[in-house]
Amino acid sequence: MAEMTEVAKGVATHQRLVALLTQENARYRVVNHEAVGKCEAVSEIRGTALGQGAKALVCKVKGNGVNQHVLAILAADQQADLSQLASHLGGLRASL
């Protein structure tokens, strides 16, 4: 069986998310736009305040026997406190 491409995986994930939001009668809107990468640019495209969006950071936490990758989701107008993240997970340091 052939593996799904990253694009196909993204489309499938998007379809599942939209189906779930619809099923739960959530208020949402889909804004189609090209990938821009920066939170500020996406905020401008959406026409919303920067803090209304979210950013996802893949972080590596190490030390004290901890060696794991975690996904940190935070408001787009915030900065990650990597020391606090590491401490919360029992590690000594975290990096992006």
A tleap script that builds the chain and sets N, CA, C and O, in Angstrom:
source leaprc.protein.ff14SB
mol = sequence {
  NMET ALA GLU MET THR GLU VAL ALA LYS GLY
  VAL ALA THR HIE GLN ARG LEU VAL ALA LEU
  LEU THR GLN GLU ASN ALA ARG TYR ARG VAL
  VAL ASN HIE GLU ALA VAL GLY LYS CYS GLU
  ALA VAL SER GLU ILE ARG GLY THR ALA LEU
  GLY GLN GLY ALA LYS ALA LEU VAL CYS LYS
  VAL LYS GLY ASN GLY VAL ASN GLN HIE VAL
  LEU ALA ILE LEU ALA ALA ASP GLN GLN ALA
  ASP LEU SER GLN LEU ALA SER HIE LEU GLY
  GLY LEU ARG ALA SER CLEU
}
set mol.1.N position { 0.852 -1.183 0.000 }
set mol.1.CA position { 0.000 0.000 0.000 }
set mol.1.C position { 0.895 1.243 0.000 }
set mol.1.O position { 1.842 1.331 0.781 }
set mol.2.N position { 0.595 2.187 -0.867 }
set mol.2.CA position { 1.391 3.405 -0.977 }
set mol.2.C position { 1.106 4.328 0.201 }
set mol.2.O position { -0.024 4.434 0.678 }
set mol.3.N position { 2.173 4.997 0.657 }
set mol.3.CA position { 2.012 5.964 1.747 }
set mol.3.C position { 1.408 7.252 1.218 }
set mol.3.O position { 1.615 7.625 0.063 }
set mol.4.N position { 0.663 7.922 2.074 }
set mol.4.CA position { 0.088 9.214 1.694 }
set mol.4.C position { 1.194 10.258 1.627 }
set mol.4.O position { 2.133 10.232 2.422 }
set mol.5.N position { 1.078 11.169 0.678 }
set mol.5.CA position { 2.024 12.277 0.617 }
set mol.5.C position { 1.722 13.239 1.760 }
set mol.5.O position { 0.651 13.179 2.364 }
set mol.6.N position { 2.659 14.115 2.050 }
set mol.6.CA position { 2.440 15.105 3.109 }
set mol.6.C position { 1.250 15.999 2.775 }
set mol.6.O position { 0.489 16.378 3.666 }
set mol.7.N position { 1.088 16.335 1.510 }
set mol.7.CA position { -0.051 17.170 1.109 }
set mol.7.C position { -1.353 16.420 1.350 }
set mol.7.O position { -2.306 16.981 1.890 }
set mol.8.N position { -1.396 15.146 0.949 }
set mol.8.CA position { -2.611 14.346 1.151 }
set mol.8.C position { -2.919 14.204 2.635 }
set mol.8.O position { -4.083 14.255 3.033 }
set mol.9.N position { -1.886 14.027 3.456 }
set mol.9.CA position { -2.092 13.938 4.907 }
set mol.9.C position { -2.686 15.241 5.439 }
set mol.9.O position { -3.590 15.229 6.275 }
set mol.10.N position { -2.168 16.356 4.943 }
set mol.10.CA position { -2.678 17.656 5.380 }
set mol.10.C position { -4.125 17.858 4.981 }
set mol.10.O position { -4.923 18.371 5.765 }
set mol.11.N position { -4.470 17.458 3.766 }
set mol.11.CA position { -5.854 17.580 3.292 }
set mol.11.C position { -6.768 16.700 4.132 }
set mol.11.O position { -7.844 17.136 4.540 }
set mol.12.N position { -6.349 15.463 4.395 }
set mol.12.CA position { -7.165 14.544 5.198 }
set mol.12.C position { -7.364 15.089 6.610 }
set mol.12.O position { -8.466 15.017 7.154 }
set mol.13.N position { -6.314 15.630 7.200 }
set mol.13.CA position { -6.409 16.205 8.546 }
set mol.13.C position { -7.367 17.389 8.540 }
set mol.13.O position { -8.198 17.522 9.438 }
set mol.14.N position { -7.256 18.242 7.541 }
set mol.14.CA position { -8.145 19.403 7.428 }
set mol.14.C position { -9.595 18.950 7.306 }
set mol.14.O position { -10.477 19.507 7.959 }
set mol.15.N position { -9.844 17.943 6.475 }
set mol.15.CA position { -11.213 17.448 6.292 }
set mol.15.C position { -11.776 16.877 7.594 }
set mol.15.O position { -12.946 17.096 7.909 }
set mol.16.N position { -10.955 16.149 8.351 }
set mol.16.CA position { -11.413 15.594 9.634 }
set mol.16.C position { -11.726 16.710 10.624 }
set mol.16.O position { -12.717 16.641 11.351 }
set mol.17.N position { -10.889 17.729 10.650 }
set mol.17.CA position { -11.102 18.851 11.561 }
set mol.17.C position { -12.385 19.604 11.214 }
set mol.17.O position { -13.174 19.923 12.104 }
set mol.18.N position { -12.596 19.887 9.945 }
set mol.18.CA position { -13.818 20.582 9.519 }
set mol.18.C position { -15.040 19.735 9.850 }
set mol.18.O position { -16.051 20.265 10.312 }
set mol.19.N position { -14.960 18.425 9.618 }
set mol.19.CA position { -16.086 17.536 9.937 }
set mol.19.C position { -16.393 17.570 11.432 }
set mol.19.O position { -17.559 17.616 11.825 }
set mol.20.N position { -15.355 17.548 12.264 }
set mol.20.CA position { -15.549 17.587 13.712 }
set mol.20.C position { -16.174 18.913 14.152 }
set mol.20.O position { -17.107 18.926 14.954 }
set mol.21.N position { -15.665 20.010 13.632 }
set mol.21.CA position { -16.219 21.322 13.982 }
set mol.21.C position { -17.686 21.418 13.572 }
set mol.21.O position { -18.515 21.939 14.318 }
set mol.22.N position { -17.997 20.916 12.390 }
set mol.22.CA position { -19.379 20.933 11.905 }
set mol.22.C position { -20.269 20.051 12.774 }
set mol.22.O position { -21.366 20.452 13.163 }
set mol.23.N position { -19.790 18.859 13.073 }
set mol.23.CA position { -20.547 17.914 13.906 }
set mol.23.C position { -20.874 18.509 15.267 }
set mol.23.O position { -21.959 18.283 15.803 }
set mol.24.N position { -19.947 19.264 15.824 }
set mol.24.CA position { -20.125 19.849 17.156 }
set mol.24.C position { -20.776 21.230 17.109 }
set mol.24.O position { -20.871 21.913 18.129 }
set mol.25.N position { -21.223 21.635 15.920 }
set mol.25.CA position { -21.876 22.937 15.732 }
set mol.25.C position { -21.010 24.108 16.189 }
set mol.25.O position { -21.517 25.097 16.717 }
set mol.26.N position { -19.710 23.987 15.983 }
set mol.26.CA position { -18.783 25.060 16.351 }
set mol.26.C position { -18.870 26.182 15.313 }
set mol.26.O position { -19.097 25.935 14.128 }
set mol.27.N position { -18.688 27.396 15.775 }
set mol.27.CA position { -18.610 28.534 14.854 }
set mol.27.C position { -17.177 28.624 14.357 }
set mol.27.O position { -16.240 28.713 15.150 }
set mol.28.N position { -17.012 28.599 13.054 }
set mol.28.CA position { -15.674 28.702 12.479 }
set mol.28.C position { -15.789 29.219 11.050 }
set mol.28.O position { -16.870 29.245 10.462 }
set mol.29.N position { -14.666 29.622 10.520 }
set mol.29.CA position { -14.602 29.974 9.105 }
set mol.29.C position { -13.267 29.488 8.574 }
set mol.29.O position { -12.268 29.482 9.292 }
set mol.30.N position { -13.255 29.091 7.347 }
set mol.30.CA position { -12.031 28.647 6.688 }
set mol.30.C position { -11.529 29.804 5.838 }
set mol.30.O position { -12.265 30.349 5.015 }
set mol.31.N position { -10.276 30.173 6.043 }
set mol.31.CA position { -9.663 31.242 5.268 }
set mol.31.C position { -8.563 30.607 4.431 }
set mol.31.O position { -7.533 30.194 4.962 }
set mol.32.N position { -8.778 30.531 3.137 }
set mol.32.CA position { -7.767 29.968 2.238 }
set mol.32.C position { -6.754 31.051 1.891 }
set mol.32.O position { -7.122 32.152 1.481 }
set mol.33.N position { -5.481 30.730 2.059 }
set mol.33.CA position { -4.411 31.671 1.735 }
set mol.33.C position { -3.138 30.892 1.480 }
set mol.33.O position { -3.007 29.737 1.886 }
set mol.34.N position { -2.203 31.534 0.804 }
set mol.34.CA position { -0.929 30.872 0.563 }
set mol.34.C position { -0.161 30.782 1.872 }
set mol.34.O position { -0.380 31.573 2.789 }
set mol.35.N position { 0.733 29.819 1.951 }
set mol.35.CA position { 1.556 29.665 3.150 }
set mol.35.C position { 2.508 30.855 3.242 }
set mol.35.O position { 3.261 31.130 2.308 }
set mol.36.N position { 2.469 31.552 4.364 }
set mol.36.CA position { 3.331 32.721 4.533 }
set mol.36.C position { 4.340 32.541 5.657 }
set mol.36.O position { 5.368 33.219 5.671 }
set mol.37.N position { 4.072 31.650 6.590 }
set mol.37.CA position { 5.058 31.322 7.610 }
set mol.37.C position { 5.096 32.213 8.837 }
set mol.37.O position { 5.250 31.707 9.948 }
set mol.38.N position { 4.965 33.494 8.677 }
set mol.38.CA position { 5.062 34.410 9.819 }
set mol.38.C position { 3.686 34.673 10.413 }
set mol.38.O position { 2.724 34.918 9.686 }
set mol.39.N position { 3.598 34.622 11.728 }
set mol.39.CA position { 2.324 34.852 12.426 }
set mol.39.C position { 1.737 36.215 12.085 }
set mol.39.O position { 0.524 36.351 11.931 }
set mol.40.N position { 2.592 37.223 11.966 }
set mol.40.CA position { 2.124 38.573 11.677 }
set mol.40.C position { 1.431 38.625 10.319 }
set mol.40.O position { 0.381 39.252 10.179 }
set mol.41.N position { 2.019 37.965 9.317 }
set mol.41.CA position { 1.443 37.963 7.970 }
set mol.41.C position { 0.113 37.216 7.945 }
set mol.41.O position { -0.835 37.658 7.296 }
set mol.42.N position { 0.039 36.089 8.645 }
set mol.42.CA position { -1.205 35.315 8.701 }
set mol.42.C position { -2.291 36.128 9.396 }
set mol.42.O position { -3.444 36.124 8.963 }
set mol.43.N position { -1.933 36.820 10.465 }
set mol.43.CA position { -2.881 37.667 11.191 }
set mol.43.C position { -3.462 38.736 10.270 }
set mol.43.O position { -4.661 39.015 10.307 }
set mol.44.N position { -2.613 39.323 9.455 }
set mol.44.CA position { -3.064 40.353 8.519 }
set mol.44.C position { -4.017 39.756 7.477 }
set mol.44.O position { -5.035 40.366 7.150 }
set mol.45.N position { -3.696 38.581 6.962 }
set mol.45.CA position { -4.557 37.910 5.979 }
set mol.45.C position { -5.919 37.605 6.591 }
set mol.45.O position { -6.952 37.800 5.951 }
set mol.46.N position { -5.917 37.122 7.841 }
set mol.46.CA position { -7.172 36.776 8.527 }
set mol.46.C position { -7.969 38.009 8.919 }
set mol.46.O position { -9.188 37.943 9.071 }
set mol.47.N position { -7.288 39.125 9.082 }
set mol.47.CA position { -7.955 40.329 9.552 }
set mol.47.C position { -8.243 40.269 11.041 }
set mol.47.O position { -9.253 40.799 11.504 }
set mol.48.N position { -7.364 39.627 11.788 }
set mol.48.CA position { -7.544 39.481 13.233 }
set mol.48.C position { -6.316 40.002 13.967 }
set mol.48.O position { -5.262 40.220 13.371 }
set mol.49.N position { -6.475 40.196 15.268 }
set mol.49.CA position { -5.341 40.594 16.101 }
set mol.49.C position { -4.353 39.432 16.186 }
set mol.49.O position { -4.748 38.268 16.134 }
set mol.50.N position { -3.091 39.752 16.313 }
set mol.50.CA position { -2.047 38.734 16.364 }
set mol.50.C position { -2.321 37.695 17.450 }
set mol.50.O position { -2.143 36.500 17.217 }
set mol.51.N position { -2.748 38.132 18.624 }
set mol.51.CA position { -2.982 37.226 19.747 }
set mol.51.C position { -4.152 36.282 19.565 }
set mol.51.O position { -4.318 35.356 20.360 }
set mol.52.N position { -4.975 36.489 18.535 }
set mol.52.CA position { -6.095 35.585 18.285 }
set mol.52.C position { -5.656 34.319 17.564 }
set mol.52.O position { -6.404 33.343 17.503 }
set mol.53.N position { -4.460 34.334 17.027 }
set mol.53.CA position { -3.925 33.157 16.350 }
set mol.53.C position { -3.030 32.370 17.284 }
set mol.53.O position { -2.758 32.790 18.409 }
set mol.54.N position { -2.582 31.238 16.809 }
set mol.54.CA position { -1.690 30.394 17.606 }
set mol.54.C position { -0.493 29.993 16.762 }
set mol.54.O position { -0.560 29.953 15.533 }
set mol.55.N position { 0.595 29.697 17.444 }
set mol.55.CA position { 1.752 29.147 16.746 }
set mol.55.C position { 2.136 27.843 17.418 }
set mol.55.O position { 1.917 27.652 18.614 }
set mol.56.N position { 2.704 26.959 16.637 }
set mol.56.CA position { 3.107 25.642 17.126 }
set mol.56.C position { 4.624 25.533 17.006 }
set mol.56.O position { 5.191 25.767 15.939 }
set mol.57.N position { 5.269 25.178 18.102 }
set mol.57.CA position { 6.723 25.052 18.134 }
set mol.57.C position { 7.100 23.626 18.511 }
set mol.57.O position { 6.661 23.112 19.540 }
set mol.58.N position { 7.909 22.995 17.682 }
set mol.58.CA position { 8.430 21.673 18.019 }
set mol.58.C position { 9.695 21.906 18.836 }
set mol.58.O position { 10.646 22.524 18.358 }
set mol.59.N position { 9.702 21.408 20.069 }
set mol.59.CA position { 10.809 21.639 20.994 }
set mol.59.C position { 11.412 20.309 21.423 }
set mol.59.O position { 10.718 19.297 21.518 }
set mol.60.N position { 12.712 20.328 21.680 }
set mol.60.CA position { 13.389 19.154 22.223 }
set mol.60.C position { 13.759 19.469 23.666 }
set mol.60.O position { 14.409 20.478 23.942 }
set mol.61.N position { 13.346 18.608 24.579 }
set mol.61.CA position { 13.631 18.777 26.005 }
set mol.61.C position { 14.616 17.689 26.402 }
set mol.61.O position { 14.412 16.514 26.098 }
set mol.62.N position { 15.705 18.096 27.096 }
set mol.62.CA position { 16.751 17.146 27.489 }
set mol.62.C position { 17.206 17.420 28.916 }
set mol.62.O position { 16.971 18.490 29.477 }
set mol.63.N position { 17.866 16.416 29.480 }
set mol.63.CA position { 18.478 16.535 30.800 }
set mol.63.C position { 17.668 15.849 31.872 }
set mol.63.O position { 16.456 15.689 31.734 }
set mol.64.N position { 18.339 15.436 32.957 }
set mol.64.CA position { 17.689 14.722 34.064 }
set mol.64.C position { 17.007 13.443 33.591 }
set mol.64.O position { 15.975 13.050 34.135 }
set mol.65.N position { 17.576 12.797 32.587 }
set mol.65.CA position { 16.975 11.573 32.073 }
set mol.65.C position { 15.844 11.809 31.090 }
set mol.65.O position { 15.252 10.855 30.584 }
set mol.66.N position { 15.539 13.066 30.814 }
set mol.66.CA position { 14.482 13.406 29.856 }
set mol.66.C position { 15.125 13.629 28.492 }
set mol.66.O position { 16.138 14.319 28.380 }
set mol.67.N position { 14.542 13.053 27.478 }
set mol.67.CA position { 15.002 13.258 26.104 }
set mol.67.C position { 13.793 13.056 25.198 }
set mol.67.O position { 13.546 11.953 24.710 }
set mol.68.N position { 13.040 14.139 24.979 }
set mol.68.CA position { 11.814 13.997 24.193 }
set mol.68.C position { 11.520 15.238 23.372 }
set mol.68.O position { 11.972 16.339 23.687 }
set mol.69.N position { 10.761 15.036 22.323 }
set mol.69.CA position { 10.248 16.138 21.518 }
set mol.69.C position { 8.825 16.425 21.978 }
set mol.69.O position { 8.053 15.507 22.252 }
set mol.70.N position { 8.492 17.692 22.057 }
set mol.70.CA position { 7.134 18.093 22.443 }
set mol.70.C position { 6.656 19.180 21.487 }
set mol.70.O position { 7.456 19.891 20.878 }
set mol.71.N position { 5.357 19.291 21.370 }
set mol.71.CA position { 4.751 20.335 20.557 }
set mol.71.C position { 4.151 21.363 21.502 }
set mol.71.O position { 3.220 21.064 22.250 }
set mol.72.N position { 4.690 22.573 21.463 }
set mol.72.CA position { 4.183 23.659 22.308 }
set mol.72.C position { 3.304 24.563 21.447 }
set mol.72.O position { 3.744 25.070 20.414 }
set mol.73.N position { 2.066 24.759 21.879 }
set mol.73.CA position { 1.125 25.635 21.177 }
set mol.73.C position { 0.900 26.857 22.060 }
set mol.73.O position { 0.543 26.722 23.230 }
set mol.74.N position { 1.106 28.039 21.507 }
set mol.74.CA position { 0.893 29.250 22.288 }
set mol.74.C position { 0.326 30.352 21.410 }
set mol.74.O position { 0.386 30.283 20.182 }
set mol.75.N position { -0.222 31.362 22.056 }
set mol.75.CA position { -0.777 32.497 21.318 }
set mol.75.C position { 0.315 33.095 20.443 }
set mol.75.O position { 1.479 33.151 20.840 }
set mol.76.N position { -0.066 33.538 19.256 }
set mol.76.CA position { 0.903 34.025 18.280 }
set mol.76.C position { 1.664 35.257 18.748 }
set mol.76.O position { 2.747 35.539 18.234 }
set mol.77.N position { 1.127 35.992 19.703 }
set mol.77.CA position { 1.812 37.189 20.190 }
set mol.77.C position { 2.683 36.910 21.414 }
set mol.77.O position { 3.196 37.842 22.033 }
set mol.78.N position { 2.851 35.652 21.760 }
set mol.78.CA position { 3.657 35.272 22.924 }
set mol.78.C position { 4.969 34.628 22.480 }
set mol.78.O position { 5.085 34.137 21.358 }
set mol.79.N position { 5.956 34.639 23.381 }
set mol.79.CA position { 7.215 33.945 23.135 }
set mol.79.C position { 7.306 32.770 24.090 }
set mol.79.O position { 6.875 32.854 25.240 }
set mol.80.N position { 7.865 31.680 23.608 }
set mol.80.CA position { 8.010 30.489 24.440 }
set mol.80.C position { 9.108 30.713 25.470 }
set mol.80.O position { 10.179 31.226 25.146 }
set mol.81.N position { 8.840 30.329 26.701 }
set mol.81.CA position { 9.843 30.332 27.763 }
set mol.81.C position { 10.394 28.912 27.817 }
set mol.81.O position { 9.845 28.047 28.499 }
set mol.82.N position { 11.486 28.685 27.091 }
set mol.82.CA position { 12.024 27.333 26.963 }
set mol.82.C position { 12.536 26.786 28.287 }
set mol.82.O position { 12.456 25.580 28.521 }
set mol.83.N position { 13.053 27.633 29.150 }
set mol.83.CA position { 13.499 27.177 30.473 }
set mol.83.C position { 12.319 26.662 31.286 }
set mol.83.O position { 12.413 25.621 31.936 }
set mol.84.N position { 11.216 27.389 31.249 }
set mol.84.CA position { 10.019 26.971 31.978 }
set mol.84.C position { 9.457 25.677 31.390 }
set mol.84.O position { 9.004 24.804 32.131 }
set mol.85.N position { 9.484 25.554 30.080 }
set mol.85.CA position { 9.010 24.332 29.429 }
set mol.85.C position { 9.843 23.140 29.878 }
set mol.85.O position { 9.296 22.099 30.241 }
set mol.86.N position { 11.167 23.288 29.853 }
set mol.86.CA position { 12.049 22.196 30.276 }
set mol.86.C position { 11.780 21.821 31.724 }
set mol.86.O position { 11.664 20.639 32.049 }
set mol.87.N position { 11.682 22.804 32.581 }
set mol.87.CA position { 11.435 22.560 34.003 }
set mol.87.C position { 10.109 21.836 34.217 }
set mol.87.O position { 10.031 20.896 35.008 }
set mol.88.N position { 9.074 22.271 33.517 }
set mol.88.CA position { 7.740 21.670 33.654 }
set mol.88.C position { 7.760 20.186 33.287 }
set mol.88.O position { 7.013 19.390 33.857 }
set mol.89.N position { 8.612 19.821 32.341 }
set mol.89.CA position { 8.681 18.431 31.886 }
set mol.89.C position { 9.780 17.641 32.591 }
set mol.89.O position { 10.043 16.488 32.246 }
set mol.90.N position { 10.421 18.265 33.579 }
set mol.90.CA position { 11.449 17.574 34.344 }
set mol.90.C position { 12.819 17.582 33.700 }
set mol.90.O position { 13.731 16.912 34.183 }
set mol.91.N position { 12.983 18.326 32.621 }
set mol.91.CA position { 14.269 18.408 31.937 }
set mol.91.C position { 15.082 19.592 32.418 }
set mol.91.O position { 14.640 20.370 33.263 }
set mol.92.N position { 16.274 19.714 31.868 }
set mol.92.CA position { 17.161 20.820 32.229 }
set mol.92.C position { 17.158 21.932 31.192 }
set mol.92.O position { 17.376 23.098 31.521 }
set mol.93.N position { 16.911 21.568 29.940 }
set mol.93.CA position { 16.943 22.566 28.872 }
set mol.93.C position { 16.000 22.155 27.745 }
set mol.93.O position { 15.674 20.981 27.571 }
set mol.94.N position { 15.580 23.151 26.996 }
set mol.94.CA position { 14.733 22.912 25.827 }
set mol.94.C position { 15.250 23.776 24.689 }
set mol.94.O position { 15.775 24.868 24.906 }
set mol.95.N position { 15.096 23.273 23.486 }
set mol.95.CA position { 15.509 24.019 22.301 }
set mol.95.C position { 14.475 23.823 21.202 }
set mol.95.O position { 13.661 22.901 21.249 }
set mol.96.N position { 14.526 24.708 20.213 }
set mol.96.CA position { 13.601 24.600 19.076 }
set mol.96.C position { 14.195 23.682 18.030 }
set mol.96.O position { 13.579 23.452 16.989 }
savepdb mol mol.pdb
quit
